[in-house]
Amino acid sequence: MKNTAPLGDLEIAQKVELRHISNIAEKMGLRPNEIEMYGNYKAKIPLDKIDKEKVKTANLILVSAISPTPAGEGKTTVSIGLSEALNRLGKKTTVVLREPSLGPVFGIKGGATGGGFSQVLPMEDINLHFTGDFSAIEKAHNLLAAIVDNNLQSKTRNLGLDARTISLKRVMDVNDRALRNIVIGLGGTGSGIPRESGFDITAASEIMAIMCLAEDLSDLKRRLGNIFIGYTFDKKPVFARDLNAEGAMAALLKEAIKPNLVQTIEGNPAIIHLGPFANIAQGTNSVIATRMGMSLSDYTVTEAGFGFDLGAEKFLDIKCQSAGLSPKAVVITTTIRALKYHGGASLSSLTIPDVEALKKGLPNLEKHLENAKVFNLTPVIAINRFISDSEEEIQIIKDLADKLGVKVALADGWAKGGEGALELAQKVIEVVEGNKEKFTPLYEWDSAVISKIESIAKKIYGAEKVEFGSKARKDLKKIYDLGMENLPVCIAKTQKSLSDNPSLLGRPKGFTLNVREIEIASGAGFLIPITGDMMRMPGLPGVPASERIDIDMEGNISGLI
């Protein structure tokens, strides 16, 4: 298979002869009867294949990035290319990724299966309904919402819930701004209690976050029962367990909790499982999937959404602390186009060589490298190569790396697959094999809530101070009244800037992080300080990606990216 023409991602994927999923399982030491097949090219892996003792000795590599452009900087492509290269170098490796949300697939970013010759397959299935995990989460979430409204309506079993204190919305896996704020319960006394509500996108559901942190079915039920619903009229807190909801919800999720096995273009194993967005939740695949990869491989490559300030911070402070994981290296995905963007170049000019803009954007990269070292991790810069990159621009990044004493490598996985990431893989191996340290969390969970927020804002974002709005201060009191002050914090913030202002590019300094409210995700086990104008239901762009997606009479899909 040679890259002789500028094919699109879907065209490349459709030219690959897929291996039967049982052959991929055998590479991981699993017999065909030990996996649950979904057709010929997808399978579920039972939870009993996790070996926690093996997890302790396996090598975990985290792939993160600098602050991205709206199109993203290719963390998934780099992750897949790196895993292909590690396998080529004789390291038994599995890449573990998040499942795509249909919002971006039909919106602006496209799918999340990598690109070019660094993809996971079958990309059409993965980018669309896959094995139904998102649908199961949607159903479980909306069941809880229906149970809540049913209790409000009940004359005999009403818990006395004050509808004004309920923040739970419905969810749907599509970008639809018209559903952000709605009124439900209209139509008379038989149709419920009228109240304001709305829809979030499925990836923003607390149940998605819960699924990604749950250890097993028992832990899943416990976390589902801990979902905070609101208060009664006499100020008593109500949780999902008070509505006897957790059993039925867990029943809907019994298959979705199992991680999915697929393959890379080069026929290596890939596990893809769940994934909330990193600008509103923890932005990484499930603990179960990561442990599964580490149980069945010597090297596991995983990613965390958006830049290091969002996905990686949450991966380390929430997921790794919760699950006892410790990555041995972190790859900072860097693109010349993003650095030029942070240096002041317009989006329309990013394919034009511009050394001065690139130099002005370098502080963004420097800050993310510094952030990795805050966690006692050794970063490796991966320059995700685009055809428009000039040799002079590439050399500028290499010169910065030399100056800072950081390893750097070109990642040309889009064009060359594993072959294009061999240099990166070798440098990652050097870091992993030389690693003698365990990563250090940024804060202790039992620190004061304000202290935890300020630690992230000042040390990772670079803020000078943090201001809490009146709603946030009321939320702080509620958190302490409920005894939830020892939960970690998962800050909801724009991915476009290190600050909470998307227009502050590069490496902003002296800014104030504004926390307008703090949500409680007691089932997931964290608090969500919300900054800026963050929203949980995106809208479609002026020309949505869905307009170019089609299917012919033979069932062949076109237009997916």
N, C-alpha and C positions, 0 to 999 in steps of 0.2 A: 504494500500500500504506500504510494508516494504522493506527496503533496505537490502536484504538478500544475494545479490550476487554482485560482482564487475562489474556492467553493465556500458556500455558507455552512454554518454549523449543522443544520438539518441535512443538507446534501451530503456532507461528510459522514454523518451518523448513519444515513440510509445506505451508504456504500459498504459499511462494515458487516462482515458475516458474524453474527452473534453466536457465542458459545452457549450450549445448554447450561442452565444455572447449576445443575448438579456438578458440572465440571469445575465451575468456579468454587463451589462449596468444597470440593475435594482438595483444592489448593490450600484451603484453610484447615484441612484435617477433618472435615465433616463428611459423613456418608450421606448418600441421597435420602435415606430414610430418616435422617436427623434434621432435615429442613422441611418446611411446609411450602410447597410450590404453588405459585400463582401463575399458571401457564408455564412456558418454557424458559422464560428469561427473568423472572422475578421470584423471590421466595421470602418467607418469614423465618427468622431464626428463633427457636424457643429460648426462653430466658434461662433454662438450666444449663445452657452452654457457656454461661459466664463463669470464669474461674478467677475468683478474687485474689488468690495467691499468685497466679500468673500476672494479673494486673499490676501487682507490686513491682515486678521486675521488667515489665515491658516499657518501651520508649515512646513517650507521647510528644508529638511535635505540634505546636499551635501555629496556624497561619493567620496573620492579621494584616493590617494595611495602614497606609497613611490616610488622611481625610480624603474621601473620594469626590470625584465629579458626579453629576447626576446619573451617569451611565454605569458607575461602579468601576473598580480597577482590576478585577479579575482574580480575586482571592480563590474562587473555586477552580478556575483554570490552573492557577499555580499549585493549588493543593493536589489536584489530580495529576498534573505533570510531574510534581515532586514524587508522588507515590509510584508512578510508573518508573521514574528514574531509580528510585531506591530498590525496586524489584529487579531492575536491570543490573544493579550493583550487588545482587545476591542477598539483599535484606528482605525478609518476608514481611511485606507491608500491606496494610489495608487503609484506604482513605475513608473517613467517616464524615458525612456531610448532612446538611439540613435538607428537608424536602422543600420544593418550591411552593410558594403561595400563588394561587391563580390571579391574585391582584396584580402583582408585577408582570406575570406572564401575559395578561391581556392589557396591561397598562403601558408603562414606559420602559422598564428595565429588561423585560423578556424573562426567560426561564433561568434556572439555577443549576444547570447540569454541566457547567464548564463550557468550553468552546474549542473549535478547530479540532486538532488531534489530541486534545486533553479533555475528553468528555466522559461522562458516565452514561451508560445505555441500558435499556432503550429510552432515549431522551424524550420521545413523544409521550410515552406512558408516564414517565417520571414527572414531566412538566404539566401533565393534565391530571387525571384522577388517581393515577398510580395504584396503590393498594387500598385506597379508601380511608387512610388515617385521618386526613383533615375532615372528611365527612363525618367520621365517628365523633371527633371532638366537637364539631358543630352541633351534632345531635345531642350529645351529652350536655353541652352548655345550654342549648335551647330547652332541653328537658327541665333543667334546673330553673330557668327563667319562667317556664310555664307553671312549674310547681309553686314558685313564689307567688305568681299572680292568682293561681288557684286558691292559695291560702288566704290571700287578701279578700277573695270573694266568698270564702266559706263562712257559713253561719254557725257551724258546730265545732270546727277545729281551728278556727282563726287564732293565730299566735299573738294578735294585737300588733302586727308589724305596722310601723308608721311609713307609708309609701313614700313620704318625702325624704326618707333616709336611705332608700334603696338606690344604689348606683349601678347594679347589674343590668346590662343591656343584652339584647340578642346578638348573635354573630352570623356572618355570612362571608364566604371566601371569594369576595369580588370587590373591586373598587367601586363604591357607589355613594357619592357625597350626599345625594338626596335622602339617604337613610340615617345620616349622622344624628339628627334630632327629629323625633316624631312624637305624636301623641297616640297612646294605645288605649284600649278599653272603651272605645266609642261604640255606640249602637244600642244603648239601653242597659237595663239592669242585668240582663242575661249574658252580656258580653264582657264582663269584667269591670274593674274600677278604673275609670279614666285617669291617666297620669302621663307625665312626660317620660320618654325613654328614647331609645334609638338603637342603632346597630354599630358594632365594631367589626373590623375584619377578623377572620378566624384566627390568624396568627397572633392577634392581640388578646385573645381569650386567656383568662387566668388558667383555664384548664390546659391550654397548650403549655404554659409555663410549668404547671404541675406535672404534666406527663414527662416533661424534659428533665425534671429533678427527682421523680419517683424512683425508688430502688426496686420495687416489685409491686405486685397487685395489692398486697396488704398495705404497703406504704401509700400506694395510690388512693385506696379507700380512705385512709386516715387524712390525707391531704385534701381530698375532695370534701370530706366532712368538715374541714376547717375553713372552708370558704366563708368569709364574712358577708352577710347579706344586708344587714342594717340594724336598726333599733326598734324596740317596741315603743308604744306611746309612754310607757313608764321607764324608758331609757335603759332597758335591758338588751344586751347584744344578742343577735340571732345569727346562727351559723347554718350551713347546709345540713349538718347532722341533725339539727332541731326539726328539720322538715323531712327527715328520713330519706334523703335524696341520694346519698353516696353509693348505696348498693346498686341501684338501677343505673346510675351514671357509670360506675365501674364495669357493669355488665356490658354496656355499649362500647366500652374501651378495651375489652379483653383481647381483641386481636390487634388493635392499634398500638398497644404497648410493646408488641414484639417488633424488633428492628427489621428493616428490609434489606435483603441482599440482592445486589445487581452487579454489573461489571463495568470496567473501564474499556476504552477502545482497544487497549492492548491485552485484554482478557485477564486483568487482575481484579481481585475482589474490591467491592465498594459497598459500604453500608450507608444507607440513607434513611434518616428517621427524624421526623417532626422538625420543629424549629420556629420559635417566635422571632419577631423582628428585634434587632439590637437597639433601635432608638426608642423602643417602648417596653422591652422586656430583656431577657438575658441573651438572646440572639445566638444560640448555639444548639446543636443537636442534643439528643437525650443522653443522660448519664448512662442509661442502659446500653445505648448504641456505642458510646465511647468505650465502656468496659468490655463490650462484646468484641470490638476491634482489638483491644489490648489483650483479651483472652486468647484470640486466635491468630495473633501476629506478633512479630518481634518489634516492628515499628508501626505506629499508628499516626496518621496525619489527619488533623482535624482543623476546622476553621471557626472563627467567630466573626459575626457580622459587622459590616462597616469598618470604621477605623479602630485603632488600638484603644482610643479613649472610650469607646462605647463597648463593642463586643468583647475585646480582650480583657478589659477591666472587669466586666461582669463575669466572664468565663473564669477568671482567676479568683475574684473575691466572693463569688456566689457558688458557681458550679464546682470549682476545685475544692473549696473549703467544705461544701456540703458532701461531696463524694470522696474526699481524701485523695484527689488526683494531683499530680505534680508534673507539668511539662518540663522537658529537658532542653528545649530550644524553642525560640519563637522566630518565625519568618515574617518580616515586614514587607508586604507587597507594595511596590513602588512603581508608579508610571511617570514617564516624562510629561505626558499630557496633564496629569493631575498637578504636578509640581509647577508647570507653567500656569495653570489655572489659579493656583494659590499665589503665584507671582504676579497676578494681575492680567493675564491674557484672557481674552474673551473665549467663550465656548466654541465659537465658530472658527477660531484661529489656532486651535490646539494641535492640528496636524502640520502646521507651518513651523519650521525650525526657529527657535527664539531663545538664544542662550541667556539673554539678560533676564527674561521672565523666569526662566528655569532657576537661575541663581537666586532670584528674589523669593522663589517658592521653597528653597531648600530648608529654611527654618522649620517648616511643617514636618518634614522628615526628621530633622534633628530632635524635635520635641517627642515624636513617637518613639525614637530610639532611646531617649532619656527615660521615657515612661516604662519601657521594657526593663531597663536596668533598675528602676525603682522596685520592681518585683523580684529582683535578684535573678533575672533571666538574661541569657546571652542572645542578642538579636542577630539575625542574618538578613541583609537586604537582598530581596529578589526584585530585580528590574524586569517587570513584565513587559516584554518587548512588543512594540507595535511597528508596523511597516514604515510609519512616518518618522520614527526616531532616527536622529542623525548620530554618527559616531562621536562627534564633538559633544553632543548633549549627554550621551552615555558616559563618556569619559569624565564629565563634570561630577556625576554621581559617584563614580569610582574614586575620584580624587577626594571627595568628601569622606567616603568610607575609609580611605587610607589615613586621612587626617584624624579621624575619630577612632581608629583602630578597630573598625567593625568589618566583618567579612561581608563580601558582596559578590553577587553572581548574576549573570543574565539568565532570565527564564524565558525560553523560546518554545514553551510547550504548546502554544496554540498552533504554531507552524510545524513543529517537529515531534510533538509528543514527548515521551520519556527521554529520547535522545537530546531534546532541546533543554532538558533540566538536569543533565548529568553533573554539570559543574555545581549547580545549586545543591544537589543531593550530596555530593562529596563534602561540601562545606558544612552542611547540616550534620552529616555523620561525624565530622571532626568535632563539632560543638557537643553533640550528644555523647560521644565516647570520652570527651574531656570533661564532661559535667560531673562535678563532685558536690554540687549544692542543691538544696531544695528551694523552690520558689518561696518568697516571703509575701504574705498578704499585705495589702495596704493598711488594713485596719482590723481590729478585733471586733467580732460581732457584738460583744457586750459593751462596747463604747456607747457614749451618748449619741442619739440620733443626729443632732446638729453636728457633732464632731465627725461622724462618719461622712456626712454630706460635704462638710468643709474639707475633709482630707482629699476626697475625690476632686472637688472643684479646684482646690489650690494646687495640689501636687500633680494631678493628671491633666486637667484642662488648662491650668495656668491662670486661674481667676485670682483677683486681688482680694475679693470678699464675696460673701453670699448674703443675699437679702431674702427674707421670708415674708410673703404677702400675708394679709390678714387671714385668708382661708387656710394657708399652710400652717399658721400658728394655731388655729383652732384644731387642725388635723393632728398637730403634735400633741396637744392635750388629749385628744381622743386616743392616740396611740399609747400614751402612758396610762390612761385610764383602763385600757384593755390589756395592759401588761405585755405589749408587743414591742417594747423599745429595744429588745435584744436581737431583732431581726436585721439582716443585712439590707443595704439600700441598693435599689436598681434605678438609677436616675434616667428619666425620659428626657432626651435632648436631641436636638437636630444633629444629623450626621454630617452636615455640610461644613461645619465649623467646629473648632475646639471649644468655642464658646456656645452660649445658647442663642446667639444671633447668627443666622445663616449667612449674612452678608459680611461677617468678619472672617475673612479668609487668611491663609498663611498661618502665622503663630501669633494670635492676638495676645496682648498683655494689658494689665491694669483694668480689666473689665470686671463687672459685677455679675455673678450668676444669680438669676432671679427665680426663686422657687415659688410658684403660685399656689400649689396644693400638693398634698401627699396622700396618695391612695394606699389602701391596705390590701395586700395580696397574701392573706394569712394562710391560704391553702398552699400556694407556691412557696411561701415562707420568706417573703421579703416585702419591703416597703418601696413605694414608687413615688419619689419626689418628681413632680412634673414641672419642667421649665419651658419658657418661651411659649410658642403657639403649637405645641405638639398635639396631634390628633390621632385617633385610633381607627379612623375609617378614611383611607385616602380617596381621592377622586381620580377619574380617568383624565389623561392629558387631552389636548385638543385633537390630536390624531392618535387614538389608542392603537396599540399593537394588534388588537383583535381584528382590525380592518384588513390586515394582510394574511391572516390565518384562514386556511380553507382545507377542504377535503374533496378528493375526486371519487368517482363511482366505484373505484377499486379499493377505497378505504385509505389511500395514501394522503397523509397530511402535508401541507406546505405552509410556509410562512412563519413557523416557530423559530425563535432565536433563543 
